[in-house]
Structure formats: C-alpha cells, structure tokens
C-alpha cells in the first residue's frame, strides 16, 4: 500500500562486534522524505534489526531552517565514538527533486556530522561542517581515523544550484 526505497548504505563494525548499517529510506530516489536510518546486526550480518531514523523530524532541517533530506555514512573510532558524515539538501518544495533540470545543478545544502557515544542508539544534532569552497561537498564515504586521532574523509564538490562549479572537478 506504499512504496519505500533503501539506498546509499554504509557499515561500521563496533567494538561490541555488532555491525551498524546506515542507509537512506525514501518514497523514491530524490524524494524529499529521504533520511538516514539505522539497522543493527548482532550476528555478523546474518540477521538485522531495523532501528529507525537517526534524526528526529525536528532535526531534519537545513542550517537555513528549511526541511532537509540527509545522507550519512557511519564510522566507528577507537574511543567508541561513532561518527556519521555526509550532507543534506534543502527541501522547501516536496514535489521537486534534488537535481535542477533547468541548470543541471543541485539544490543547496550543508555538509554535516552527527555523533553517537552509546553504540549508535542516540545521536547528536547535526553539526554543519565548515567549507572553504562555495560548493556543497559530496562526502559519500565514511571518515577514517588516523593513528594521530585526526579524522579524514574523501569529498568532491557538487554542482551549485545554478549549474556552476567554481572550484572545478576535484576530490
């Protein structure tokens, strides 16, 4: 009686031995209701328990205060903290996709991080990751923890709403 799609999965193996999966669930690929959900396996992936969305509805808003769809990937660190990094798009029109057909660009948004210190059962409010370039970064994979404790993640600039890419193609 309804349609739900899951996509953009990411996995993190926790110190407990559990596997935490994050993935987006939405009505359709670019639907405005897309948000990261969690599922957990206690038996190395043979079975899974769906836990629900990471962010409460009131936290699914952009820095500008508009409704947002979010896309996050998990990573577990040595101290037990789990970080989920990614991005969110502003969704002021629920009938509009992320891609802007007239320009070839994408909706505006924010790069974000959320953290859990209890094995992924509760999460902080999204923190906006500051950018040094005008484009939203596509952070499509998890963060890595270096021996020094520093965190790194791969990212590439997405097209701006007007279709521009002032920073050029880079990663």
N, C-alpha and C positions, 0 to 999 in steps of 0.2 A: 504493500500500500504506500510505500515511499521509497525513494532512492537515496542511497548513501555510498560514497566512494572513498576509499582509503588510498593515499599515495604519499610519496616522499618519506619513506621510512628511514629511521636511524636507530642503532642499537648501542647500548653501553652495558658492559659486564660489571656488576657491582662487587664490592669486596665480600658481600654475603654469598656470592655465587649466583645470585639472581641475574637475569637479563632484563633490562628495561628497554622497551621499544617505544619510540615516539613516532607518530605519523599524523598526517592531516586527514581529517574526515570532513567531507563537504557534500552538498547536493550534487555538485558537478565540479569539473576540474577548476574552473575560475569562479565558483560560487562565492558570494560574499560571506556565507556562514562557515567558510573553511577555518579550522583552528586545530592546533596540535592536541592530540590525545595520547594517553599513555596506556600501555599494556605491559604485563609483567609475567615472566616465566620463572618458575622455581625448579624446573627440571630440564635445564639446558635447551629449552625451546621446543620440547615435545608437546607442551600444553601452555596456553596463555589465558590470563585473566584480564579482561578489559577494565581499566580503572576509571576512565573518563577524561574530560578535557583538562589540560594543565592549568589553563587560566579561567577564572570565574568570569561570567559575562561582563561585569563592570570593569575588568582589566583588559578586555579585548577592544581597546581604543588606542588610536594613534596619539603621538605627542600633541597633535593639534586638537585632540578631544573627539575626533570622528570615529565611528565604528571601524574596525580593522579586521583583516584576516591575517593569521600568523603562521609561520613555517619555521620549525625549530628542530635541531639535531642535538642529541644528548652526548655528553662525555663525562666519565667518572674519573675523579682525581685521587691522588694518594691519601689526602686527608679525609676522604669520604664524601666530599662535596661533589654534587653533580651540577654541571652547567648545561644549559640548553641555549645554543646560539642560533640566530637566524635573522629573519626580517619579517616585517608586516607591511601590508598595503592599506592605505586609507580607503574605506568603502562607504562613501557618502550616498551612493546610488546602488542599492542591492541588485538592480537589474543590469548593471554594467560589469563587464569582465575586467580583468587586470590589464589586458592589452588594449591600447587605444588605437583603434583601426585607422583613424584619420591621420595619425602621426607615426605610427609604428612604435611609439613609446609605451611606457608602463605607468601605472598610477603612482603617485608619490607615496612615500612611506618612511619607515625607520628601520635601522638595524638595531636588534635588541638582544639582551641576555636575561635569562631567569636562572635562579639558583635554588637548589634543594640541599638541605643539610640533614634530612631524615630519610634517606634512601629513595627519594623521588615521590614521597607521599604528599608533601606540601611544597609549594614553590613561592618564591618572592614575586613581587610585582615586577613587570618588565622594566629593565633599565635600558635607556637609549644609549647605544654605543656611538660616541662622537666620531664624525667623519672629517677627513681633511680634504675631501673632494665633493663636488656637488651631487654626484650620482649616489643613489641607493646602492649598497653593495649586496651582491648575491652571495651570502655565506651559506653554501649548500652542503657543507660537511661539518663534522664535529671539531671542537677545539682539541688541541694536543697539549699536554703538559710536558715542558722541557725539564731536564734534570735540575735546572736552576729554580724551578717553580713557576717560571713565566709561562703564559698561555699563548699559543699561536693558532691561527685559523686561516684557511685559504678563502679568498673572496675575489670577486670580479665586479666591475661596475655594470649596473643595468642601465638601459636606455632611460633617459629622462622623459617626463610626460610629453614634451614637445618633439621627441624622437632624437634629440641631441645626445652626444656622448663626448662632452668636452675633454675628458681625461683620456680618451682613446680606449682601445681594447687592451686591457691589462689584467693581470691577476696577482 
